[in-house]
């Protein structure tokens, strides 16, 4: 039996999860790459919110069941039990080492005997201190965590469950990863984050007109096309703008944070440098990025960033923009000499590099074009599909022998 259908299992379709970004993040990039290989796709998952998420611009069906965040283990199991029988692919493909994705995949593999691929796009324990995290509650606290309606163990993403689940990675039939850090920790086959380079193509957009459309024509624009979080280094960029103190410089943040009030914290301190643009559909993002003079990816050096492949990099690379980034994780390897790199958490160095880029426009333009060429060759959906074809080819015997 040849595999024709793939079930992608996504950990959270809510507006704080995959539902926020439409087709722009890892699960949907995997789906697009698999479509290029001719597979029929369907996505499955929970949505940790009271209302169903709105997923736009997707070319494949989504089966998403709502499950309030602190619904409790029993209620979560009822929802999972309803979802599991619908996961019908010849190959199961779970994204993230989470009970709501990999956990479901393992259960469905046990039920059906079908092969399971695990994609690891984050080290989930990095958000909780990594290997240093410990759970040592008193007996009274343990009872509260288990039985209170908002007890921490009532939610599937508690780090205790995440740590347990890491021990089961070996039961996946194949593992795909996108950074060296994750590969060193879990093994697996490198599949980069691909970009649709026909859509993200600077020749399709008039940057001057776009800047006018979004009210940016009076400024030199540093753009951050993502959700601000403290580890993403925007405070250092804004401090660099303080140091430069040039009235026409602006940091344009696209989309804002769905998680907390961090946007407002940044604006309270550095509002004179910030322009916020609302969240935009993925099909609109190339036009918006075309308005940038520089795309900034100023990651701090943390456990979380070491494990990440920032999608903002390939946004800027595909659009042939000069990229100012930090020497963190795989960023230097991804850019391959086509960007401008500084040490993390060094606003003085960032200020100097911002000045350098604007003072050397020809060099910046050449690096931007080199970045696009590199993106087309190594970080396109076609490159992603090529790697996935080899992973699935390695499962053909298991697919043939599955019920």
Secondary structure, 3 states (H helix, E strand, C coil): CCCCEEEEEECCCCCCCHHHCHHHCHHHHHHHHHHHCCCEEEEEEEECCCCCCCCCCCCCEEEEEECCCCCCHHHHHHHHHHHHCCCCCCEEEEECCCHHHHHHHHHHHHHHCCCEEEEECCCHHHHHCHHHCCCCCCHHHHHHHHHCCCCHHHCCCCHHHHHHHHCCHHHCCEEEECCHHHHHHHCCEECCCCECCCCCCHHHCCHHHHHHHCCCCCCEEEEECCCCCHHHCHHHHHHHHHHHCCCCEEEEEECCCCCCCHHHHHHHHHHHHEEEECCCCHHHHHHHHCCCCEEEECCCCCHHHHCCCCHHHHHHHHCCCEEEEECCCCHHHHHCCCCEEECCCCHHHHHHHHHHHHHCHHHHHHHHHHHHHHHHHHCEHHHHHHHHHHHHHCCHHHHHHCC
